[in-house]
Amino acid sequence: MRRQLRLLSHGGRMPWTYGKVKKTGVNMYKTTVMIDGMMCGMCEAHVNDAIRKALPSVKKLSTSHAKGEAGFLTGDRPDPEKLKSVIEQTGYQVLSVETTEYEKKKGLFGIF
């Protein structure tokens, strides 16, 4: 009886499925930029700021001065020339820009 009342209070759906919307057909792009000249954490911050300013829709931006790269996700394919010019304006040299389609990894055993 208690379970039936709980289900009715959620519109007949199980509580953990309430409000979830499955996104289909949404493409994300993973971009990796190889950068020369970064020496420290502040260099990473300068590159991050430049990328965020050029591409406001950036998600999961990470930069490593040790690896000499920046990686991020976007909903649209970024323009490599624009990205290169914005980063080079901060004083770093862009060696390469590589963009590939990104498919979000599913959770436990691909169930979720």
N, C-alpha and C positions, 0 to 999 in steps of 0.2 A: 504494500500500500504506500509506504513512504517513497519507494523508488518511482512509483507511478506519479505521485504528486510532484516529485522533482523533475521528471521528464515533461510533465505538463507545464511546469513553470518555465521551461526552456523551449516552449513551442513544439514539443514532441521530439526534439533532437537531443542527442547525447550532449552533455555540457562541453566536452572537449572539442566538439565539432562546431559549436555555436559561433557564428561570425567568421569562420574561416572561408576564404575565397581562394580557389585554385587559379593560378595565373597560367594561361596557356598561350603559346605563341609569342611570348615576350623574349626578345633576343637581347643578350648582354654580350659585350665585347670586352675581352681582356687585353690590355695594352701593356707591353713591357718596353721601357725606354732605357737604353744603355747610355750612361752619362760619365764623362771624364772630368775630373777636377774637384770632385767632392772629397773633403778631408775630415769632416767632423759632423756632429749632430746639427749644428747651425746651418751647414751646407744643405743637409737634408731638409731642414725647415724652409730654407729659401726656395728650394726646388718644389716642395709641397705647396707653398703659397702660390708660386707661379702657375703650377698645374691647376690648382683650384680656381684661380682667377680666370684662366683661359677656358676651363671646362667646369662650369658650376655643377653639372650633374654627376661628377665623379663620386664613385663609391669605393670603399676599401682601398684607399691610397696608402701605399707603403713605399718607403725609400730607404735604401741602404748605401751608406758611403763605402762600406767595406766591399760590397759586391759591385758597386758602381752602377746601380740600377734603380729604377722606380717602376712600380707596377700598380695598376688600378683597373677598376671596372667602370664601364659606362653603358648607358642605354643606347646610345648612337655611336656609330663608328667615328672616332675622332680624326681630324685632319692632321696628318703627320707633319706637314710643313708649318702649320700654325703652332703646333706643339713644340717643334724644334726651335722656331724663332722665339717663342716666349721663354723657353728654358735658356737659350743662348743669350738673351737679354740680361739674365741674372749673372752671367759670367762663366757659365759652364758649357762644355762642348758635348753635343749630342752625337753619339756614335751610330746609333741605330734606333728605329722605332718599329716595333712589330705588334700587329693587332690580329687577334684570332677570335673566333666565336667562342663564347663561354657558356657552358651548360652547368647550372647549379647542381652541386653534388647532393644526392639525397642522403637522408639519415641512415639509421640502422638497417643494414641489409637492403637498402633501396625501397623500404616499405613506406617511409614517411617523406 
